[in-house]
Amino acid sequence: MVEHYMDEWDLPEGKKQVEVKERRYLPFELKQMFAQAGLKVENIWGGTLGKWEKRQSINLDEIEIMVVATKE
């Protein structure tokens, strides 16, 4: 999933229009990337604004993901 939009940032030198491109990953994509790096994913947890919950699935509205992995 890719999100692409213009945003306005308040910077010390004033307001500035900034182009934002964000790539979002699904859990299975993260597992594949970690495996390619030689890591085994033990757990993937989701959270929003630092509120973490250890459960089996990640809600679509969660913007933070924590991956716990070990070196194979």
PDB file as gemmi writes it, atoms N, CA and C in Angstrom:
CRYST1    1.000    1.000    1.000  90.00  90.00  90.00 P 1                      
ATOM      1  N   MET A   1       0.838  -1.165   0.000  1.00  0.00           N  
ATOM      2  CA  MET A   1       0.000   0.000   0.000  1.00  0.00           C  
ATOM      3  C   MET A   1       0.892   1.239   0.000  1.00  0.00           C  
ATOM      4  N   VAL A   2       0.579   2.178  -0.838  1.00  0.00           N  
ATOM      5  CA  VAL A   2       1.341   3.418  -0.930  1.00  0.00           C  
ATOM      6  C   VAL A   2       0.382   4.589  -0.757  1.00  0.00           C  
ATOM      7  N   GLU A   3       0.772   5.514   0.090  1.00  0.00           N  
ATOM      8  CA  GLU A   3      -0.016   6.726   0.285  1.00  0.00           C  
ATOM      9  C   GLU A   3       0.818   7.894  -0.220  1.00  0.00           C  
ATOM     10  N   HIS A   4       0.207   8.744  -1.024  1.00  0.00           N  
ATOM     11  CA  HIS A   4       0.918   9.856  -1.647  1.00  0.00           C  
ATOM     12  C   HIS A   4       0.030  11.091  -1.541  1.00  0.00           C  
ATOM     13  N   TYR A   5       0.535  12.147  -0.872  1.00  0.00           N  
ATOM     14  CA  TYR A   5      -0.267  13.353  -0.691  1.00  0.00           C  
ATOM     15  C   TYR A   5       0.622  14.555  -0.396  1.00  0.00           C  
ATOM     16  N   MET A   6       0.032  15.729  -0.484  1.00  0.00           N  
ATOM     17  CA  MET A   6       0.720  16.972  -0.123  1.00  0.00           C  
ATOM     18  C   MET A   6       0.277  17.353   1.285  1.00  0.00           C  
ATOM     19  N   ASP A   7       1.229  17.840   2.093  1.00  0.00           N  
ATOM     20  CA  ASP A   7       0.936  18.236   3.462  1.00  0.00           C  
ATOM     21  C   ASP A   7       1.589  19.580   3.728  1.00  0.00           C  
ATOM     22  N   GLU A   8       1.054  20.320   4.679  1.00  0.00           N  
ATOM     23  CA  GLU A   8       1.640  21.602   5.046  1.00  0.00           C  
ATOM     24  C   GLU A   8       2.293  21.465   6.419  1.00  0.00           C  
ATOM     25  N   TRP A   9       3.573  21.779   6.486  1.00  0.00           N  
ATOM     26  CA  TRP A   9       4.325  21.678   7.737  1.00  0.00           C  
ATOM     27  C   TRP A   9       4.638  23.066   8.255  1.00  0.00           C  
ATOM     28  N   ASP A  10       4.535  23.229   9.566  1.00  0.00           N  
ATOM     29  CA  ASP A  10       4.945  24.472  10.224  1.00  0.00           C  
ATOM     30  C   ASP A  10       6.409  24.322  10.632  1.00  0.00           C  
ATOM     31  N   LEU A  11       7.286  24.984   9.924  1.00  0.00           N  
ATOM     32  CA  LEU A  11       8.725  24.927  10.189  1.00  0.00           C  
ATOM     33  C   LEU A  11       9.183  26.248  10.798  1.00  0.00           C  
ATOM     34  N   PRO A  12      10.357  26.268  11.442  1.00  0.00           N  
ATOM     35  CA  PRO A  12      10.852  27.516  12.036  1.00  0.00           C  
ATOM     36  C   PRO A  12      10.907  28.668  11.028  1.00  0.00           C  
ATOM     37  N   GLU A  13      11.166  28.364   9.761  1.00  0.00           N  
ATOM     38  CA  GLU A  13      11.248  29.404   8.730  1.00  0.00           C  
ATOM     39  C   GLU A  13       9.897  29.717   8.089  1.00  0.00           C  
ATOM     40  N   GLY A  14       8.831  29.075   8.594  1.00  0.00           N  
ATOM     41  CA  GLY A  14       7.491  29.333   8.074  1.00  0.00           C  
ATOM     42  C   GLY A  14       6.823  28.067   7.566  1.00  0.00           C  
ATOM     43  N   LYS A  15       5.636  28.217   7.022  1.00  0.00           N  
ATOM     44  CA  LYS A  15       4.890  27.077   6.491  1.00  0.00           C  
ATOM     45  C   LYS A  15       5.469  26.636   5.155  1.00  0.00           C  
ATOM     46  N   LYS A  16       5.470  25.330   4.935  1.00  0.00           N  
ATOM     47  CA  LYS A  16       6.020  24.795   3.695  1.00  0.00           C  
ATOM     48  C   LYS A  16       5.165  23.623   3.234  1.00  0.00           C  
ATOM     49  N   GLN A  17       4.858  23.583   1.932  1.00  0.00           N  
ATOM     50  CA  GLN A  17       4.160  22.456   1.330  1.00  0.00           C  
ATOM     51  C   GLN A  17       5.170  21.329   1.094  1.00  0.00           C  
ATOM     52  N   VAL A  18       4.837  20.133   1.563  1.00  0.00           N  
ATOM     53  CA  VAL A  18       5.750  18.998   1.471  1.00  0.00           C  
ATOM     54  C   VAL A  18       5.025  17.827   0.814  1.00  0.00           C  
ATOM     55  N   GLU A  19       5.694  17.198  -0.138  1.00  0.00           N  
ATOM     56  CA  GLU A  19       5.154  15.988  -0.765  1.00  0.00           C  
ATOM     57  C   GLU A  19       5.502  14.800   0.123  1.00  0.00           C  
ATOM     58  N   VAL A  20       4.504  14.020   0.505  1.00  0.00           N  
ATOM     59  CA  VAL A  20       4.700  12.873   1.387  1.00  0.00           C  
ATOM     60  C   VAL A  20       4.370  11.596   0.626  1.00  0.00           C  
ATOM     61  N   LYS A  21       5.305  10.644   0.672  1.00  0.00           N  
ATOM     62  CA  LYS A  21       5.083   9.320   0.096  1.00  0.00           C  
ATOM     63  C   LYS A  21       5.384   8.308   1.196  1.00  0.00           C  
ATOM     64  N   GLU A  22       4.398   7.506   1.548  1.00  0.00           N  
ATOM     65  CA  GLU A  22       4.584   6.503   2.587  1.00  0.00           C  
ATOM     66  C   GLU A  22       4.269   5.122   2.028  1.00  0.00           C  
ATOM     67  N   ARG A  23       5.132   4.180   2.320  1.00  0.00           N  
ATOM     68  CA  ARG A  23       4.916   2.791   1.920  1.00  0.00           C  
ATOM     69  C   ARG A  23       4.524   2.032   3.167  1.00  0.00           C  
ATOM     70  N   ARG A  24       3.407   1.382   3.126  1.00  0.00           N  
ATOM     71  CA  ARG A  24       2.931   0.616   4.278  1.00  0.00           C  
ATOM     72  C   ARG A  24       3.050  -0.866   3.961  1.00  0.00           C  
ATOM     73  N   TYR A  25       3.415  -1.637   4.971  1.00  0.00           N  
ATOM     74  CA  TYR A  25       3.651  -3.062   4.789  1.00  0.00           C  
ATOM     75  C   TYR A  25       2.644  -3.898   5.563  1.00  0.00           C  
ATOM     76  N   LEU A  26       2.266  -5.008   4.975  1.00  0.00           N  
ATOM     77  CA  LEU A  26       1.415  -5.990   5.636  1.00  0.00           C  
ATOM     78  C   LEU A  26       2.309  -6.960   6.406  1.00  0.00           C  
ATOM     79  N   PRO A  27       1.778  -7.604   7.450  1.00  0.00           N  
ATOM     80  CA  PRO A  27       2.610  -8.514   8.240  1.00  0.00           C  
ATOM     81  C   PRO A  27       3.341  -9.577   7.418  1.00  0.00           C  
ATOM     82  N   PHE A  28       2.678 -10.167   6.419  1.00  0.00           N  
ATOM     83  CA  PHE A  28       3.363 -11.201   5.639  1.00  0.00           C  
ATOM     84  C   PHE A  28       4.535 -10.615   4.835  1.00  0.00           C  
ATOM     85  N   GLU A  29       4.419  -9.347   4.408  1.00  0.00           N  
ATOM     86  CA  GLU A  29       5.524  -8.702   3.700  1.00  0.00           C  
ATOM     87  C   GLU A  29       6.699  -8.466   4.644  1.00  0.00           C  
ATOM     88  N   LEU A  30       6.402  -8.050   5.863  1.00  0.00           N  
ATOM     89  CA  LEU A  30       7.457  -7.843   6.851  1.00  0.00           C  
ATOM     90  C   LEU A  30       8.177  -9.157   7.154  1.00  0.00           C  
ATOM     91  N   LYS A  31       7.418 -10.242   7.305  1.00  0.00           N  
ATOM     92  CA  LYS A  31       8.029 -11.550   7.568  1.00  0.00           C  
ATOM     93  C   LYS A  31       8.964 -11.951   6.431  1.00  0.00           C  
ATOM     94  N   GLN A  32       8.548 -11.702   5.188  1.00  0.00           N  
ATOM     95  CA  GLN A  32       9.396 -12.030   4.034  1.00  0.00           C  
ATOM     96  C   GLN A  32      10.692 -11.212   4.050  1.00  0.00           C  
ATOM     97  N   MET A  33      10.578  -9.917   4.326  1.00  0.00           N  
ATOM     98  CA  MET A  33      11.765  -9.062   4.342  1.00  0.00           C  
ATOM     99  C   MET A  33      12.718  -9.452   5.468  1.00  0.00           C  
ATOM    100  N   PHE A  34      12.172  -9.764   6.633  1.00  0.00           N  
ATOM    101  CA  PHE A  34      13.013 -10.182   7.750  1.00  0.00           C  
ATOM    102  C   PHE A  34      13.714 -11.501   7.419  1.00  0.00           C  
ATOM    103  N   ALA A  35      12.989 -12.441   6.792  1.00  0.00           N  
ATOM    104  CA  ALA A  35      13.580 -13.725   6.403  1.00  0.00           C  
ATOM    105  C   ALA A  35      14.719 -13.518   5.409  1.00  0.00           C  
ATOM    106  N   GLN A  36      14.544 -12.612   4.463  1.00  0.00           N  
ATOM    107  CA  GLN A  36      15.604 -12.315   3.490  1.00  0.00           C  
ATOM    108  C   GLN A  36      16.837 -11.732   4.172  1.00  0.00           C  
ATOM    109  N   ALA A  37      16.632 -11.081   5.315  1.00  0.00           N  
ATOM    110  CA  ALA A  37      17.753 -10.504   6.068  1.00  0.00           C  
ATOM    111  C   ALA A  37      18.339 -11.509   7.062  1.00  0.00           C  
ATOM    112  N   GLY A  38      17.830 -12.746   7.059  1.00  0.00           N  
ATOM    113  CA  GLY A  38      18.351 -13.774   7.943  1.00  0.00           C  
ATOM    114  C   GLY A  38      17.763 -13.746   9.344  1.00  0.00           C  
ATOM    115  N   LEU A  39      16.565 -13.185   9.483  1.00  0.00           N  
ATOM    116  CA  LEU A  39      15.916 -13.093  10.778  1.00  0.00           C  
ATOM    117  C   LEU A  39      14.609 -13.873  10.780  1.00  0.00           C  
ATOM    118  N   LYS A  40      14.303 -14.509  11.910  1.00  0.00           N  
ATOM    119  CA  LYS A  40      13.044 -15.237  12.064  1.00  0.00           C  
ATOM    120  C   LYS A  40      12.115 -14.406  12.935  1.00  0.00           C  
ATOM    121  N   VAL A  41      10.954 -14.080  12.411  1.00  0.00           N  
ATOM    122  CA  VAL A  41       9.987 -13.268  13.148  1.00  0.00           C  
ATOM    123  C   VAL A  41       9.313 -14.133  14.205  1.00  0.00           C  
ATOM    124  N   GLU A  42       9.425 -13.710  15.452  1.00  0.00           N  
ATOM    125  CA  GLU A  42       8.790 -14.409  16.567  1.00  0.00           C  
ATOM    126  C   GLU A  42       7.382 -13.862  16.822  1.00  0.00           C  
ATOM    127  N   ASN A  43       7.234 -12.528  16.764  1.00  0.00           N  
ATOM    128  CA  ASN A  43       5.942 -11.888  17.006  1.00  0.00           C  
ATOM    129  C   ASN A  43       5.847 -10.589  16.227  1.00  0.00           C  
ATOM    130  N   ILE A  44       4.622 -10.247  15.853  1.00  0.00           N  
ATOM    131  CA  ILE A  44       4.325  -8.936  15.273  1.00  0.00           C  
ATOM    132  C   ILE A  44       3.124  -8.391  16.036  1.00  0.00           C  
ATOM    133  N   TRP A  45       3.288  -7.194  16.611  1.00  0.00           N  
ATOM    134  CA  TRP A  45       2.207  -6.563  17.367  1.00  0.00           C  
ATOM    135  C   TRP A  45       1.911  -5.204  16.778  1.00  0.00           C  
ATOM    136  N   GLY A  46       0.669  -4.783  16.902  1.00  0.00           N  
ATOM    137  CA  GLY A  46       0.263  -3.477  16.413  1.00  0.00           C  
ATOM    138  C   GLY A  46      -0.098  -2.555  17.553  1.00  0.00           C  
ATOM    139  N   GLY A  47      -0.037  -1.255  17.274  1.00  0.00           N  
ATOM    140  CA  GLY A  47      -0.395  -0.275  18.285  1.00  0.00           C  
ATOM    141  C   GLY A  47      -0.666   1.073  17.646  1.00  0.00           C  
ATOM    142  N   THR A  48      -1.223   1.936  18.432  1.00  0.00           N  
ATOM    143  CA  THR A  48      -1.479   3.299  17.995  1.00  0.00           C  
ATOM    144  C   THR A  48      -1.055   4.234  19.111  1.00  0.00           C  
ATOM    145  N   LEU A  49      -0.204   5.200  18.792  1.00  0.00           N  
ATOM    146  CA  LEU A  49       0.280   6.181  19.762  1.00  0.00           C  
ATOM    147  C   LEU A  49       0.886   5.522  20.987  1.00  0.00           C  
ATOM    148  N   GLY A  50       1.681   4.460  20.768  1.00  0.00           N  
ATOM    149  CA  GLY A  50       2.385   3.802  21.857  1.00  0.00           C  
ATOM    150  C   GLY A  50       1.555   2.844  22.680  1.00  0.00           C  
ATOM    151  N   LYS A  51       0.306   2.609  22.322  1.00  0.00           N  
ATOM    152  CA  LYS A  51      -0.547   1.665  23.050  1.00  0.00           C  
ATOM    153  C   LYS A  51      -0.430   0.298  22.376  1.00  0.00           C  
ATOM    154  N   TRP A  52       0.376  -0.587  22.971  1.00  0.00           N  
ATOM    155  CA  TRP A  52       0.652  -1.887  22.376  1.00  0.00           C  
ATOM    156  C   TRP A  52      -0.212  -2.961  23.002  1.00  0.00           C  
ATOM    157  N   GLU A  53      -0.620  -3.914  22.192  1.00  0.00           N  
ATOM    158  CA  GLU A  53      -1.371  -5.060  22.673  1.00  0.00           C  
ATOM    159  C   GLU A  53      -0.797  -6.324  22.034  1.00  0.00           C  
ATOM    160  N   LYS A  54      -0.544  -7.323  22.853  1.00  0.00           N  
ATOM    161  CA  LYS A  54      -0.038  -8.594  22.349  1.00  0.00           C  
ATOM    162  C   LYS A  54      -1.223  -9.467  21.948  1.00  0.00           C  
ATOM    163  N   ARG A  55      -1.526  -9.479  20.670  1.00  0.00           N  
ATOM    164  CA  ARG A  55      -2.599 -10.310  20.159  1.00  0.00           C  
ATOM    165  C   ARG A  55      -2.219 -10.825  18.771  1.00  0.00           C  
ATOM    166  N   GLN A  56      -2.989 -11.721  18.252  1.00  0.00           N  
ATOM    167  CA  GLN A  56      -2.634 -12.415  17.011  1.00  0.00           C  
ATOM    168  C   GLN A  56      -2.784 -11.568  15.751  1.00  0.00           C  
ATOM    169  N   SER A  57      -3.690 -10.583  15.745  1.00  0.00           N  
ATOM    170  CA  SER A  57      -3.916  -9.820  14.522  1.00  0.00           C  
ATOM    171  C   SER A  57      -3.623  -8.340  14.740  1.00  0.00           C  
ATOM    172  N   ILE A  58      -3.427  -7.637  13.643  1.00  0.00           N  
ATOM    173  CA  ILE A  58      -3.184  -6.200  13.666  1.00  0.00           C  
ATOM    174  C   ILE A  58      -4.393  -5.525  13.031  1.00  0.00           C  
ATOM    175  N   ASN A  59      -4.934  -4.528  13.709  1.00  0.00           N  
ATOM    176  CA  ASN A  59      -6.063  -3.782  13.158  1.00  0.00           C  
ATOM    177  C   ASN A  59      -5.599  -2.860  12.041  1.00  0.00           C  
ATOM    178  N   LEU A  60      -6.442  -2.632  11.054  1.00  0.00           N  
ATOM    179  CA  LEU A  60      -6.067  -1.808   9.904  1.00  0.00           C  
ATOM    180  C   LEU A  60      -5.808  -0.350  10.267  1.00  0.00           C  
ATOM    181  N   ASP A  61      -6.377   0.132  11.378  1.00  0.00           N  
ATOM    182  CA  ASP A  61      -6.175   1.532  11.750  1.00  0.00           C  
ATOM    183  C   ASP A  61      -4.944   1.751  12.616  1.00  0.00           C  
ATOM    184  N   GLU A  62      -4.205   0.699  12.926  1.00  0.00           N  
ATOM    185  CA  GLU A  62      -2.988   0.845  13.737  1.00  0.00           C  
ATOM    186  C   GLU A  62      -1.849   1.322  12.846  1.00  0.00           C  
ATOM    187  N   ILE A  63      -1.140   2.324  13.328  1.00  0.00           N  
ATOM    188  CA  ILE A  63      -0.103   2.926  12.496  1.00  0.00           C  
ATOM    189  C   ILE A  63       1.311   2.547  12.924  1.00  0.00           C  
ATOM    190  N   GLU A  64       1.427   1.838  14.025  1.00  0.00           N  
ATOM    191  CA  GLU A  64       2.740   1.404  14.490  1.00  0.00           C  
ATOM    192  C   GLU A  64       2.750  -0.116  14.561  1.00  0.00           C  
ATOM    193  N   ILE A  65       3.867  -0.694  14.161  1.00  0.00           N  
ATOM    194  CA  ILE A  65       4.027  -2.146  14.228  1.00  0.00           C  
ATOM    195  C   ILE A  65       5.352  -2.449  14.907  1.00  0.00           C  
ATOM    196  N   MET A  66       5.327  -3.389  15.860  1.00  0.00           N  
ATOM    197  CA  MET A  66       6.551  -3.831  16.499  1.00  0.00           C  
ATOM    198  C   MET A  66       6.827  -5.275  16.060  1.00  0.00           C  
ATOM    199  N   VAL A  67       8.017  -5.498  15.552  1.00  0.00           N  
ATOM    200  CA  VAL A  67       8.412  -6.819  15.118  1.00  0.00           C  
ATOM    201  C   VAL A  67       9.505  -7.318  16.049  1.00  0.00           C  
ATOM    202  N   VAL A  68       9.309  -8.510  16.628  1.00  0.00           N  
ATOM    203  CA  VAL A  68      10.321  -9.140  17.465  1.00  0.00           C  
ATOM    204  C   VAL A  68      10.873 -10.306  16.659  1.00  0.00           C  
ATOM    205  N   ALA A  69      12.182 -10.287  16.406  1.00  0.00           N  
ATOM    206  CA  ALA A  69      12.791 -11.320  15.565  1.00  0.00           C  
ATOM    207  C   ALA A  69      14.122 -11.767  16.157  1.00  0.00           C  
ATOM    208  N   THR A  70      14.530 -12.977  15.777  1.00  0.00           N  
ATOM    209  CA  THR A  70      15.816 -13.522  16.199  1.00  0.00           C  
ATOM    210  C   THR A  70      16.644 -13.857  14.968  1.00  0.00           C  
ATOM    211  N   LYS A  71      17.951 -13.833  15.149  1.00  0.00           N  
ATOM    212  CA  LYS A  71      18.848 -14.176  14.051  1.00  0.00           C  
ATOM    213  C   LYS A  71      18.875 -15.677  13.888  1.00  0.00           C  
ATOM    214  N   GLU A  72      18.690 -16.141  12.649  1.00  0.00           N  
ATOM    215  CA  GLU A  72      18.676 -17.578  12.373  1.00  0.00           C  
ATOM    216  C   GLU A  72      20.090 -18.107  12.238  1.00  0.00           C  
TER     217      GLU A  72                                                      
END                                                                             
